[in-house]
Amino acid sequence: MTVTKEKNDDTLTVTIEGSVDSETAPVLSEELEGETEGIKTMYFDLKDMNYISSAGLRVFLGLYKGMIKKGGEIILKNATDDVKEVFEMTGFSAFVTIED
């Protein structure tokens, strides 16, 4: 898994390549720790993310909880059909914006 981050004012764009699973989810969590300070919108570009497990979903849930406490939001962009299906089947689409 490769994570690329780009801050622009109060926006953070995170691009994820590869799989987010039990091995890589802690790495993703560490990569984003402290990065949300002053951020109102987090965009995740998932066009090159090919898999997400429950461990990866926990990372996204934790980020969501932190962002919602400060009035922020998380937007998922460019998810593949398989990854989008996981977010929809697990109910994440009810509270996280998913864009094509």
C-alpha atoms as one frame of an Amber mdcrd trajectory, in Angstrom:
protein
   0.000   0.000   0.000   1.160   3.493  -0.863  -0.310   6.624   0.714   0.134
  10.103  -0.747  -1.115  13.186   1.122  -1.671  16.729  -0.095  -2.857  19.594
   2.130  -4.499  22.680   0.704  -5.839  25.154   3.299  -8.454  23.190   5.285
  -8.579  20.268   2.846  -6.528  17.078   2.901  -6.473  14.788  -0.114  -5.239
  11.254   0.504  -4.508   8.908  -2.378  -4.319   5.207  -1.529  -2.795   2.608
  -3.832  -3.063  -1.117  -3.136  -4.895  -2.979  -0.397  -5.994  -1.771   3.020
  -6.109  -4.914   5.134  -5.052  -6.120   8.562  -1.377  -5.621   7.711  -1.622
  -2.202   6.065  -4.471  -0.596   8.059  -2.179   0.253  11.011   0.250   1.867
   8.555  -2.574   3.963   7.084  -3.670   4.976  10.559  -0.115   6.034  11.456
   0.271   7.930   8.170  -2.834   9.996   8.949  -2.265  10.479  12.670  -2.060
  14.192  13.379  -2.791  15.109   9.762  -6.388  16.172  10.439  -5.476  19.189
  12.568  -7.162  22.209  10.957  -8.738  20.028   8.262 -12.456  20.369   7.506
 -12.664  18.109   4.449 -10.779  14.888   3.805 -10.880  13.548   0.277  -9.788
   9.981  -0.330  -8.906   9.186  -3.928  -9.400   5.429  -4.135  -8.978   4.815
  -7.866  -5.941   2.609  -7.223  -7.165   0.959  -4.020  -8.105  -2.599  -4.945
  -9.262  -4.042  -1.602 -10.427  -2.997   1.858 -10.960  -5.309   4.826 -12.762
  -4.754   8.100  -9.468  -3.476   9.563  -9.392  -0.808   6.853 -13.021   0.075
   7.497 -12.165   0.628  11.179  -9.537   3.195  10.149 -12.117   5.047   8.055
 -14.655   4.864  10.881 -12.164   6.350  13.337 -11.327   9.147  10.913 -15.012
   9.812  10.348 -15.703  10.069  14.079 -12.840  12.522  14.516 -13.920  14.649
  11.570 -17.606  14.758  12.548 -16.698  16.001  16.053 -15.204  19.119  14.530
 -17.880  19.620  11.882 -15.797  18.140   9.086 -16.532  15.561   6.441 -14.958
  12.689   4.552 -15.488  12.244   0.822 -14.478   9.091  -1.029 -13.714   9.573
  -4.716 -13.055   7.279  -7.660 -13.579   3.997  -5.783 -13.601   0.881  -7.916
 -16.894  -0.988  -8.088 -15.623  -3.685  -5.699 -14.393  -1.190  -3.088 -17.529
   0.933  -3.444 -19.645  -2.178  -2.897 -17.852  -2.878   0.414 -18.550   0.659
   1.636 -22.201   0.363   0.585 -22.769  -3.137   2.015 -21.309  -2.154   5.380
 -23.428   0.991   5.679 -20.620   3.517   5.286 -22.452   5.124   2.369 -25.065
   6.329   4.877 -22.611   8.743   6.521 -19.665   9.123   4.133 -20.072  10.818
   0.759 -19.050   8.588  -2.132 -18.380  10.348  -5.441 -17.488   8.891  -8.828
